[in-house]
């Protein structure tokens, strides 16, 4: 279950007035699209024939006009409970009034039961500016689309600790089992995940955001990771830097789902792993998209770590959750654990194995680490990050009025976006623009039971224009000045797609080697 204030929407009369104005603008704009001299792949001006143009008009007529929220967006609060109403996890402290918290969970369970008895599922409750969203993954309840995806990630992170088959067996025997006993000590993984989810565009778009770097350097790193001799039961070998995948190698018969990679990255950067004094760690982990019923073994070694002061500063900039622990009782200690999570720090090597050849894997990873260091590849990765070459500014595109964008390559299942600059370098503004991206993403993919998905969706606010566009090859979410005419918005979208196409060798992980 999750709670989040809703963006305020226009009243019916405001919507009609706004829609009438947009209809005029849209018709004028679409009629001039074919006169623009733009030729990027999958362009909007490929619309030919009156029937196609009319369909595009219908798409653009769905433009939304949002009111700006009256105050800053509050962080979501997350709660997990079992079928029997037993609390499992809360993103804020429940220790101050555990009786009231248990009573609240009992009411939630009763509400869900009413709908289940009628053969229905409760998706959300709207109460004024508050929306309470539910996700049911029996035997657990997760109290509409974006928040539900966050709850789904929370469920998958729990499955990485306690497998689906284990949960089933436990609750078949004892429906009122207190799952917190099994999750004791695992709360930092969940808090770390929730911290990422608020602002992580890759997780929100079910994709990866790989580290931008020279393709030649990426290729040399990948070649170093390919085992020369066969490693029995090895599934994936991943190199991560600054919280992003540099490259990965895998057997020919195994692919890897982006969600599993997010679970791995979140797990290795949790305080208990990252702050461990040990040179390397072995942990059992379930990868739910690979096999939700069993564990694999993850060997984790951080080859480079930042100075403690730098890691703390990085985390303080990105922290968004209120302090609190669900059942530890030591609020300050739990808060300290969560605030030490370095989301964008270090270079880590991860080897996922389905077997128990621990010493063989350890020896191979040590040899790879030595080779990466002796060949200067670790220094090259660090230099790429330190010199700013691992990111780019929207100004590099030279597109008038362009403020930000998110581009998803659908064949690669990866995204790229520029750094958040003024005004979006402020946390509240960044939250606001990401929330607007999420609204457009929801509409394009019909995530909230819309009648059909959309090819184009545009939101105009007092501060900016945000447009979403989906084709077979890509998805684009673009933010521009509110003063631009819609023809300029379309020209900007085409310019972004051309630029990404030209730079995709550096922006995306392509042709990762297999063994």
C-alpha positions in Angstrom: 0.0 0.0 0.0 1.3 3.4 -0.8 0.1 6.9 -0.1 0.9 10.0 -2.3 -0.8 13.4 -2.8 -2.4 13.6 -6.2 -1.6 16.3 -8.8 -4.6 18.6 -9.0 -6.5 18.3 -12.3 -8.7 20.9 -14.0 -12.4 21.0 -13.3 -14.8 19.9 -16.0 -15.5 23.5 -17.2 -11.7 24.2 -17.2 -11.1 21.1 -19.2 -13.6 22.0 -21.8 -12.3 25.5 -22.2 -8.7 24.2 -22.3 -9.6 21.5 -24.8 -11.3 24.0 -27.1 -8.2 26.1 -27.2 -6.0 23.0 -27.8 -8.2 21.7 -30.6 -7.6 24.9 -32.6 -3.9 24.8 -32.0 -3.6 21.2 -32.8 -5.4 21.3 -36.1 -3.3 24.2 -37.2 -0.1 22.5 -36.2 -0.9 19.1 -37.8 -1.7 20.7 -41.1 1.8 22.2 -41.3 3.7 19.1 -40.2 4.4 17.8 -43.7 6.0 21.2 -44.7 8.9 20.7 -42.2 12.1 19.5 -43.8 13.0 16.8 -41.2 14.0 13.3 -42.0 14.9 11.5 -38.8 13.9 7.8 -38.5 10.3 7.4 -37.2 9.5 11.1 -37.5 6.2 12.7 -36.6 6.1 14.3 -40.1 5.8 10.8 -41.7 2.1 11.2 -41.4 0.7 10.8 -44.9 -2.9 10.9 -46.0 -5.9 12.6 -44.5 -6.9 9.5 -42.5 -3.5 9.3 -40.8 -3.5 13.0 -40.1 -6.9 12.8 -38.6 -5.7 10.0 -36.3 -2.8 12.2 -35.2 -5.3 15.0 -34.5 -7.2 12.6 -32.3 -4.1 11.7 -30.4 -3.1 15.4 -29.8 -6.6 16.3 -28.8 -5.9 14.3 -25.6 -3.5 17.0 -24.5 -3.8 17.5 -20.7 -3.6 20.9 -19.0 -2.4 20.5 -15.4 -2.6 22.9 -12.5 0.6 23.3 -10.7 0.6 21.7 -7.2 -0.1 24.2 -4.4 3.0 23.0 -2.4 6.0 20.7 -2.6 5.3 17.0 -3.4 5.5 14.9 -0.3 7.4 11.6 -0.4 5.2 8.5 -0.8 4.7 6.3 2.2 4.8 2.5 1.7 3.3 -0.3 3.8 3.4 -4.1 3.2 1.0 -6.4 5.0 0.0 -10.1 4.7 -3.4 -11.6 3.8 -4.2 -11.8 7.5 -3.4 -8.1 8.0 0.0 -8.6 9.7 2.4 -5.7 9.1 5.6 -6.7 7.2 7.3 -3.4 6.3 6.7 0.4 6.6 8.8 3.1 5.0 8.4 5.3 8.1 8.6 4.6 11.8 5.6 2.7 13.3 7.2 2.2 16.7 5.9 5.5 18.1 2.3 4.2 18.0 2.4 0.5 17.1 -1.2 0.0 18.2 -2.6 2.7 15.9 -0.4 1.3 13.0 -1.7 -2.2 13.6 -5.3 -0.9 13.7 -4.7 0.9 10.4 -3.4 -2.2 8.7 -6.5 -4.1 10.1 -8.8 -1.6 8.4 -6.9 -1.8 5.1 -7.1 -5.6 5.2 -10.9 -5.4 5.9 -11.4 -3.1 2.9 -9.4 -5.4 0.6 -11.4 -8.4 1.9 -14.7 -6.8 1.0 -13.7 -6.4 -2.6 -12.1 -9.8 -2.8 -15.4 -11.4 -1.5 -17.2 -9.7 -4.4 -14.6 -11.1 -6.9 -13.0 -7.7 -7.4 -9.7 -6.1 -6.5 -9.2 -2.7 -4.9 -6.8 -0.6 -6.9 -6.8 2.7 -5.2 -8.8 5.1 -3.0 -8.9 8.8 -3.7 -9.6 11.0 -0.7 -9.2 14.6 -1.6 -5.6 15.3 -2.5 -4.5 11.9 -1.1 -4.4 8.7 -3.2 -3.9 5.3 -1.6 -2.8 2.7 -4.1 -2.9 -1.1 -3.6 -1.0 -4.0 -5.1 -2.0 -7.5 -4.3 0.6 -10.2 -4.6 -0.7 -13.0 -2.4 0.1 -13.8 0.3 1.1 -10.1 0.6 -0.9 -6.9 0.0 0.8 -3.8 -1.2 -1.2 -0.8 0.0 -2.5 3.7 -9.6 0.2 3.0 -12.2 3.5 4.6 -11.1 2.9 3.9 -7.4 1.9 0.3 -8.3 5.1 -0.2 -10.2 7.0 1.0 -7.1 5.1 -1.5 -5.0 5.9 -4.2 -7.6 9.6 -3.5 -7.2 9.2 -3.6 -3.4 7.5 -7.0 -3.8 10.4 -8.2 -6.1 13.0 -7.0 -3.6 11.3 -9.0 -0.9 11.3 -12.0 -3.2 15.0 -11.6 -3.6 15.3 -12.2 0.1 12.5 -14.8 0.6 11.6 -16.7 -2.6 8.0 -17.0 -3.9 8.0 -20.7 -3.2 9.2 -20.1 0.4 6.4 -17.5 1.0 3.8 -19.9 -0.4 4.9 -22.8 1.8 5.1 -20.5 4.9 1.6 -19.0 4.5 0.0 -22.3 3.5 1.1 -23.7 6.9 0.4 -20.5 9.0 -1.7 -17.8 7.5 -0.9 -15.4 10.4 2.9 -15.9 10.2 4.8 -12.7 11.1 7.1 -12.3 8.1 9.1 -9.6 9.8 11.0 -12.4 11.6 12.4 -13.6 8.2 13.1 -10.0 7.0 14.8 -8.9 10.2 18.1 -7.2 9.1 17.0 -6.9 5.5 15.2 -3.5 5.9 18.2 -1.5 4.5 17.7 -3.3 1.1 14.0 -2.1 1.1 14.8 1.5 2.2 17.6 1.7 -0.4 15.2 0.6 -3.1 12.5 3.1 -2.1 15.1 5.9 -2.2 16.0 4.9 -5.7 12.5 4.5 -6.9 11.4 8.1 -6.3 13.9 9.6 -8.9 15.2 6.7 -10.9 13.9 7.1 -14.5 15.3 3.7 -15.6 13.3 1.8 -13.0 10.2 3.9 -13.9 10.5 3.0 -17.6 11.4 -0.7 -17.1 14.8 -0.2 -18.7 18.5 0.4 -17.9 20.6 3.6 -17.7 24.1 2.4 -18.6 27.2 4.5 -18.0 28.0 6.7 -20.9 31.5 6.1 -22.2 33.7 5.6 -25.2 32.5 2.5 -27.0 36.1 1.3 -27.5 36.8 1.5 -23.7 33.5 -0.4 -23.0 34.5 -3.1 -25.5 37.9 -3.6 -23.9 36.3 -3.9 -20.4 33.8 -6.4 -21.7 36.5 -8.5 -23.4 38.4 -8.6 -20.1 35.3 -10.0 -18.3 34.7 -12.9 -20.7 36.0 -16.1 -19.1 38.8 -17.7 -21.0 38.0 -21.1 -19.4 34.5 -22.3 -18.7 33.2 -21.3 -15.3 30.6 -23.9 -14.3 27.1 -22.6 -13.7 28.1 -18.9 -14.2 25.1 -16.9 -15.2 26.1 -13.2 -15.4 29.2 -11.1 -14.9 28.4 -7.4 -14.4 30.7 -4.4 -13.9 28.9 -1.4 -12.2 30.3 2.1 -11.8 28.5 5.1 -10.2 25.5 2.9 -9.7 25.2 2.3 -13.5 26.1 -0.8 -15.6 29.3 -0.4 -17.5 29.0 -3.7 -19.3 27.9 -7.3 -18.7 28.6 -10.7 -20.2 26.5 -13.8 -20.1 26.2 -17.3 -21.5 24.5 -17.6 -24.9 21.5 -19.4 -23.4 20.7 -16.8 -20.7 19.4 -13.3 -21.1 18.8 -11.0 -18.1 15.8 -8.9 -17.3 16.3 -5.2 -16.5 14.4 -5.6 -13.3 16.8 -8.3 -12.0 19.7 -5.9 -12.8 18.0 -3.2 -10.7 17.6 -5.7 -7.8 21.3 -6.6 -8.1 22.5 -3.0 -8.2 20.3 -2.0 -5.3 21.5 -5.1 -3.3 25.2 -4.5 -3.7 24.9 -0.8 -2.8 23.0 -1.5 0.5 25.0 -0.4 3.6 25.6 -3.9 4.8 27.3 -4.8 1.6 28.9 -1.6 0.4 30.2 -0.6 3.9 31.5 -4.1 4.7 35.2 -4.1 5.6 35.6 -7.4 3.8 37.3 -7.3 0.4 34.4 -9.2 -1.1 31.1 -10.7 -0.2 29.1 -13.8 -1.1 25.3 -13.5 -0.7 22.4 -15.7 -1.8 19.9 -13.8 -3.8 16.8 -14.7 -5.7 16.4 -13.0 -9.2 12.6 -13.0 -9.5 12.5 -12.6 -13.3 15.1 -15.3 -13.8 13.7 -17.8 -11.3 11.3 -16.7 -8.5 11.5 -20.1 -6.8 15.2 -20.4 -6.0 18.4 -18.6 -5.0 21.6 -18.0 -6.9 25.0 -16.9 -5.4 26.4 -13.4 -6.0 30.0 -12.7 -5.5 30.5 -8.9 -5.0 33.8 -7.1 -5.0 34.2 -3.3 -5.0 37.3 -2.6 -7.0 37.3 1.1 -6.3 35.5 3.0 -3.5 35.2 6.8 -3.0 36.4 8.6 0.0 33.8 8.4 2.8 33.2 12.1 2.7 32.4 12.1 -1.0 30.0 9.1 -0.6 28.2 10.9 2.2 27.9 14.1 0.2 26.6 12.2 -2.8 23.9 10.5 -0.7 22.8 13.6 1.1 22.0 15.2 -2.2 19.8 12.3 -3.3 18.1 11.4 0.0 14.3 11.8 0.0 12.8 9.5 2.5 11.9 10.5 6.0 13.8 8.9 8.8 12.2 5.8 10.3 12.3 2.1 10.7 9.4 -0.3 10.7 10.2 -2.6 13.6 13.7 -2.1 14.8 12.9 0.3 17.5 16.2 2.1 17.1 15.1 5.0 14.9 18.4 6.7 14.9 20.3 3.6 14.0 18.0 2.8 11.1 18.3 6.3 9.8 22.0 6.1 10.0 22.0 2.8 8.0 19.9 4.3 5.3 21.8 7.6 5.0 25.0 5.8 4.4 23.8 4.2 1.2 26.1 5.6 -1.6 23.8 5.5 -4.6 26.4 6.8 -7.1 29.8 5.6 -5.9 32.4 3.0 -6.5 33.2 0.5 -9.2 31.9 -3.0 -8.4 32.3 -6.4 -10.0 29.5 -8.9 -9.6 29.5 -12.5 -10.6 26.2 -14.4 -10.4 26.5 -18.2 -10.2 24.0 -20.9 -9.9 26.5 -23.4 -8.4 28.7 -23.6 -5.4 32.2 -23.3 -6.9 33.0 -20.4 -4.6 36.8 -20.6 -4.6 36.9 -21.0 -8.4 34.7 -17.9 -8.9 36.7 -16.0 -6.3 40.0 -16.8 -7.9 38.7 -15.8 -11.4 37.3 -12.5 -10.1 40.5 -11.7 -8.4 42.4 -12.3 -11.6 40.0 -10.1 -13.6 40.3 -7.3 -11.1 44.1 -7.5 -11.4 43.8 -7.4 -15.2 41.4 -4.4 -15.2 43.8 -2.5 -12.9 47.1 -3.4 -14.7 45.7 -2.6 -18.1 44.6 0.8 -16.9 40.9 0.2 -17.5 39.8 1.0 -13.9 41.7 4.3 -14.2 40.0 5.0 -17.5 36.6 4.4 -16.1 37.3 6.6 -13.1 38.7 9.4 -15.4 35.6 9.2 -17.6 33.4 9.8 -14.5 35.7 12.4 -12.9 36.1 14.4 -16.1 32.3 14.6 -16.7 32.4 12.5 -19.8 29.9 10.0 -18.3 27.1 12.6 -18.6 26.1 15.4 -20.9 24.2 18.7 -20.9 21.1 19.5 -22.9 22.9 22.5 -24.3 25.2 20.1 -26.3 22.2 19.4 -28.5 21.8 23.0 -29.5 18.0 22.7 -29.7 16.2 26.0 -29.0 13.8 25.8 -26.0 14.9 22.3 -25.0 15.2 21.9 -21.3 15.4 18.1 -20.7 14.4 14.8 -22.2 14.3 11.0 -21.6 15.0 8.8 -24.6 14.3 5.1 -24.4 15.8 2.8 -27.1 13.2 0.0 -27.2 15.5 -2.6 -29.0 18.2 -2.0 -26.4 15.7 -1.6 -23.5 17.9 1.3 -22.3 17.4 5.0 -21.6 19.5 8.1 -21.8 18.9 11.6 -20.5 21.0 14.8 -19.9 21.9 16.0 -16.4 19.2 17.9 -14.6 20.1 21.6 -14.8 18.4 24.8 -13.6 15.6 24.8 -12.5 15.5 21.0 -12.3 18.7 20.7 -10.3 16.6 21.6 -7.2 15.1 18.5 -5.6 11.5 19.6 -5.6 11.6 20.8 -9.2 13.2 17.5 -10.2 10.5 15.5 -8.4 7.8 17.6 -10.2 9.2 17.1 -13.7 9.7 13.4 -13.1 6.2 13.1 -11.8 5.0 14.8 -15.1 7.1 12.4 -17.1 5.3 9.6 -15.2 1.9 11.0 -16.1 2.8 11.1 -19.8 4.3 7.6 -19.6 1.1 6.3 -18.0 -1.1 7.8 -20.7 1.1 6.5 -23.6 1.1 3.0 -22.2 -2.5 3.0 -20.9 -1.2 1.9 -17.5 -4.3 3.1 -15.6 -7.0 1.3 -17.6 -7.3 4.0 -20.3 -9.3 2.8 -23.3 -6.2 2.6 -25.5 -2.5 3.5 -25.6 -1.5 6.7 -27.3 1.2 7.5 -29.8 1.6 11.1 -28.7 0.7 12.8 -25.4 1.4 16.4 -24.5 1.0 18.3 -21.2 1.3 22.1 -21.1 1.8 23.7 -17.7 2.7 27.3 -16.8 6.3 26.3 -16.5 6.9 24.0 -19.5 5.6 21.7 -22.2 6.2 18.0 -21.8 5.5 15.7 -24.7 5.7 11.9 -25.0 6.1 10.1 -28.3 6.3 6.3 -28.9 7.3 4.4 -32.0 8.5 0.9 -32.7 12.1 2.0 -32.2 12.0 4.4 -29.3 10.1 6.4 -26.7 10.8 10.0 -26.2 9.7 12.3 -23.3 10.8 15.8 -23.9 10.5 19.0 -21.8 10.5 22.4 -23.5 9.8 26.1 -22.9 6.0 26.8 -22.6 6.3 29.6 -25.1 7.2 27.3 -28.1 4.5 26.7 -30.7 3.7 23.0 -31.3 5.5 22.9 -34.6 8.7 23.9 -32.7 8.0 21.1 -30.2 7.8 18.6 -33.0 11.0 19.9 -34.6 12.8 19.6 -31.2 11.6 16.0 -30.8 13.0 15.1 -34.2 16.3 16.9 -33.5 16.7 14.9 -30.2 16.1 11.6 -32.0 18.7 12.5 -34.6 21.2 13.4 -32.0 20.7 10.2 -30.0 21.0 8.1 -33.1 24.3 9.7 -33.9 25.7 9.3 -30.3 24.1 5.9 -29.5 27.5 4.1 -29.5 28.5 6.1 -26.3 25.0 6.3 -24.8 24.0 2.6 -24.9 25.5 -0.8 -24.1 25.4 -2.6 -27.5 26.6 -6.0 -28.5 27.6 -7.2 -25.1 29.7 -10.4 -25.5 28.5 -13.8 -24.6 30.4 -17.0 -23.6 
